[in-house]
Amino acid sequence: MSIATAVDVVGTARDRVDGRLKVMGAATYPIDVALPGMAYAVLLQSTVTSGRIGDIAVDAAERAPGVLAVITHLNAPALASGPVTEIGPQPLPPFQSDAVLHYGQHVAMVVAETMEHANAAAALIEVAYQPDAPVLAFDDARTSPVFHPWTPDHDRGDVRRALAAADVQVQQTYTTARNTNNPIGLFATVAVWHGDALTVHDTTQYPHAVRDTLATTFGIDPTAVRVLVPFVGGAFGAGLRAWPHTTLAALAARVTKRPVKLVLTRGQMFTSVGHRPNTVQQVSLGASRDGRLTAIQHLSRSSIGMADELINLITHGTLSAYACPNLSTRATQVRLSIPIPGWMRAPGEAEGSFALESAIDELSYALGIDPIELRVKNHAHVHPDTGLPWSSNALLECYRHGAERFGWSARHSEPRTMRNGGHLVGYGVARGALGAYQPPCKAIATIRRDGTAFVRSGAVDIGPGPYTVMTMLAADCLGVPIDRVQFGLGDSSLPRAPQEGGSGLTAALGNAVHATCVSLVRALVNLVSDDEVSPLKGCRLEDITVHNGGIHITDDPARFETYADILARHGLDEMTLEGESAPPGETSSATMIVRAGRFIPYTAPSTGIRAHAGAYAAHFVEVHVDPDLGTIRVARVVSAVDGGRILNPKTARSQIIGGIAMGIGMALLEETVSDRTGRLVTTSLAEYVVAANADVRDVEVLFVGQPDSMTPLGTKGVGELAITGMAAAIANAVYHATGRRVRSLPISMEKVLET
Ligand code: MOS
C-alpha cells in the first residue's frame, strides 16, 4: 500500500457538492414537496394599514367547489406565542384578534383540493374593515421611541466636549430606505400531522426555532415536531423568524386532517417575511487638523412594527470602527404601522456603515486628506473600549492591497475632475466590517465499515455552501477522501444547530464538525492503541496522521490501518459520536487543530487578553455618472477582505460578490415604497428593483489576512461582510465623480440631478 502525504482539501477552491443536483432541478426545496392527498392553502391579506376587521363574509367561499375549510380569527383556535430564541422573540401568532396592525396582515385562509380552488374561493371572501389612521412617520405625535434592551446606548469619554473643541467637524444626517429581501425561492410550507406529531417542510434559516415555535404554539412537545429543509432558494435573513404563515399551514393541516401546502406569492413575500427597516441617522465627527478623530457621535432612528421586538444593530459597528477617545451612540426604534420587520443581510450594520463611512469621507474632504490615509491614521489597532489587541485584524493590509489592485493612485483628489468620454468618473472607498459571532452548535459524525463517513447537524444551507464546506472539513479532519464523505443537514431531528445567520454558521458549525470529527478519530485511536494486533498499538493522537480512509503513524507511514479494518476487527459496523463546538476563546486541554492529517494541540487566547475580531473589508469602487441623466454605473469594484481562514475560496468569493451585488442594489436601486395610506406600492420585482447581472460588472475579490486565533478553525464570517460599507463606497464615488453628496439611499437619478 502506498501512502501519499496527506493534503488539506480545506483552503482549495471546490465546486459545490450539491451543484449538480441544483442545476439538474433535482434538489427538493420546500415548494417542491408533494404528499399524497395534499390540499392547498392560500392567504387573504389585509388591504388596510391599521384598524379592525368588521365583518368577514365567508359563506360563498365555504360553499365554493373544492373548499375544505375557511379559517379566520373568528374560528381559529387560541395559539400561544412562540418562545424567545437567542435572536429574539418570534412574531405574534396569527388570527388571534380582529386587530389589523399592518397592510398585508393575514386575515383569512382558504384550504381547498387544489390551489386554483383555493384562489377562486378566496376571491369570494368579503372583508369589511374599520380602518383608523395608521402611524407612518417618525415624527407622528402618536409614536413613542423604543430603546431595545439588547442595543444599549454606548458612551466613551466626553463626546460633547470633544466635538465643541475639535479643529474640524462634520455633522450630517443620512437616511436609508426600507428594503425587502427578495430571494428567488418563494417561501413555502408543507405541513402534515400524524396524530399529535407534526412534520413541516418549511423555508427557514432556523429549523430548531420553527420547531420550538410550532411546539409552543400548538401546545405539543418539541420532539413531536420535525422541520425539514434540505434546500433553500435564498433568504438573506427572511428565514430567520418563525413566521405566521408557517403556523397557518400547520393549522390548515390540523383542521382538514390532510397534508397542506402553502406558498407565499411574490407580492405576499413583501409583507410576510420581514424587511430591512428604514433609518434616519445623524453622525457627528470631530477631528484635529492633522486628521486624528477626537469625537464620534452616531444617533439612529429606525422603524419597527407596532407589536414587534427586533435587535437593532445600526450603531453597533461604530463602537469599534475607529480609534477615538470620545464616542456616543444611541439607537432608537420608532413604532410604525408597517409589516413585521425582520433581518436583511448585515441588518443594522449595512445601514449604520453607510452613515459612518459617508461621514468619514466627508471629513477627508474637509481636512484635505486622502480618504484611505484618514482611515489608516485612525485605524483601531486595539479594541477602543478595552484596549485589548485583536484576535486578528488585517484591515490595514486590506487598504494597502486593495488600493494597489484598484489603482487608487491614479485618482485625482479633486471631485468632478475625472472623465471617461461623456461620463464623469469617480473613485470611492469605504471600510466594511462585521462583528464576530459564533452561537453554540452540535454535530454528529459516523465512520462506517465500508470506509465512508457521514456527518450531520440540524443546520441549513440557504445558499452560501455549508454542504460543500462541511464536507471538505470532515474529509480533512477524518482523513477520508472527499468523495466518500457525505454531509447532511436541514432536519430538526438532528443535533441542534443555530440559524444560518449573522454570518456565524461557518464558525459555529465548522467548529462543531471539527470538534466532533476530532473526537471520533480520538475514539478510534483509543481503540487501536490498546490493540495487540494493530500496527498502531500504543499510538496517541499526537503521533498519527489520518489519510486515505485510515490512520498511520506520522513518522512510520507503513504502520497504517484503514478505519474499515479497525471497525471490522472489533466487530463494529460503524462508530458514531456527537460533539459540539467550544465557544470562542474557550478550549479544553484536548482541543486540537487538524492540518494535513495531523493533530496539533491548540489553546485559545482567553477573551481576557484578546478582543474577538470580526471580519474586515476595504471596498474600492469606480462609478461612471451621466451628467445629463444622472444615471450611475458601478463600473468596477475591488474588495479586499480579511475573512480569517478561508475554507473554500470559491464559495467565499461568491459570498463577497453576492454582498457586493446587494450593496449595489441598496445604494442605487432598492426601495420599498408605501403610499400615504401605508399600502405597499412595490409588490413585485418590476416595482422593487434589485441589482441584476448588468448592474454587477467588473468585480474582484482579494483575500488577505491570517486564520483568526480565537477558535481552532480560524474562520471569520463572510456572508454579510461585503454589504457593509458597500453603499458608502458607491456614494463616496458618486461624490468624487460629481461633487454632489447624496446622503439618502437609494441614490436615484433625481437625487444626482437635484440642484
Ligand atoms: Mo442574515 S440577515 O443574518 O440571514
Boltz pocket constraint, residues with backbone or C-beta under 6 A from the ligand:
constraints:
  - pocket:
      binder: B
      contacts: [[A, 205], [A, 235], [A, 236], [A, 237], [A, 238], [A, 240], [A, 343], [A, 344], [A, 345], [A, 346], [A, 347], [A, 500], [A, 501], [A, 502], [A, 503], [A, 720]]
      max_distance: 6.0
